[in-house]
Amino acid sequence: MKKGIVGVSWNDVRVYHDGGLYGPTPAYTEGSLIVQHDEYVIIQNPETLLMSHEGTKNHPVEAPRFYYIPRSLIQKIEKYG
């Protein structure tokens, strides 16, 4: 897949909160595909949504410049444009 705008459906890591183990949380990230490697992808200027039983929310609140997503967590990558 060539560089460009992509959407990545993936599962965020498990969370331990208030004595319970939760997850993985479904996530969706859009941004510019910078690196596509056998073991990971790197997305520049990502916008990420987490989907949980509490609803959908942007994550994190302050957007990072890059996201590193391990291939083992990725379910699907879609290219836009």
C-alpha positions as CSV (number, residue, x, y, z in Angstrom):
1,M,0.0,0.0,0.0
2,K,1.4,3.4,-1.0
3,K,1.6,6.3,1.4
4,G,-1.5,8.4,1.8
5,I,-4.5,8.9,4.0
6,V,-5.7,5.6,5.7
7,G,-8.2,4.4,8.2
8,V,-7.0,1.7,10.6
9,S,-9.4,-0.5,12.6
10,W,-7.5,-2.0,15.5
11,N,-7.9,-3.2,19.1
12,D,-6.3,-1.1,21.8
13,V,-4.6,-2.8,24.7
14,R,-6.3,-4.3,27.8
15,V,-6.9,-2.0,30.8
16,Y,-6.9,-2.8,34.5
17,H,-9.3,-0.3,36.3
18,D,-10.9,-0.5,39.7
19,G,-10.0,-4.1,40.3
20,G,-11.2,-5.3,36.9
21,L,-9.5,-6.3,33.6
22,Y,-11.1,-4.8,30.6
23,G,-10.5,-4.8,26.9
24,P,-9.3,-4.9,24.3
25,T,-11.1,-1.7,23.3
26,P,-12.0,-1.3,19.6
27,A,-10.3,1.7,18.0
28,Y,-10.3,3.5,14.7
29,T,-7.4,5.8,13.6
30,E,-7.2,8.0,10.5
31,G,-4.1,9.8,9.3
32,S,-1.2,9.8,6.8
33,L,0.5,6.4,6.4
34,I,4.2,7.1,6.9
35,V,5.6,3.6,7.5
36,Q,4.1,0.2,6.7
37,H,6.3,-2.6,8.1
38,D,5.6,-6.3,8.6
39,E,5.4,-5.7,12.3
40,Y,3.8,-2.2,12.6
41,V,2.5,0.9,10.9
42,I,3.2,4.5,11.7
43,I,0.4,7.1,11.1
44,Q,1.2,10.8,11.1
45,N,-1.3,13.4,12.5
46,P,-3.7,10.7,13.7
47,E,-7.2,11.2,14.8
48,T,-8.4,8.2,17.0
49,L,-11.7,7.2,18.2
50,L,-12.2,4.6,21.0
51,M,-15.4,2.6,21.1
52,S,-16.5,1.3,24.5
53,H,-19.6,0.5,26.5
54,E,-19.4,4.2,27.6
55,G,-19.7,5.4,24.0
56,T,-17.3,6.7,21.4
57,K,-14.7,9.3,22.3
58,N,-11.6,11.0,20.8
59,H,-8.4,9.5,22.3
60,P,-6.1,10.9,23.5
61,V,-7.6,14.4,24.2
62,E,-4.4,16.1,23.0
63,A,-3.6,14.6,19.6
64,P,0.0,13.2,19.1
65,R,2.0,13.8,15.9
66,F,2.5,10.0,15.3
67,Y,0.8,6.7,16.2
68,Y,2.8,3.4,16.2
69,I,0.3,0.5,15.9
70,P,1.6,-3.1,16.1
71,R,0.3,-5.3,13.3
72,S,-0.9,-7.9,15.8
73,L,-3.5,-5.3,17.0
74,I,-4.7,-4.3,13.5
75,Q,-7.9,-5.8,12.0
76,K,-8.1,-3.7,8.8
77,I,-6.4,-0.9,6.9
78,E,-8.4,1.1,4.3
79,K,-6.8,3.6,1.9
80,Y,-8.7,6.8,1.1
81,G,-8.4,9.0,-2.0
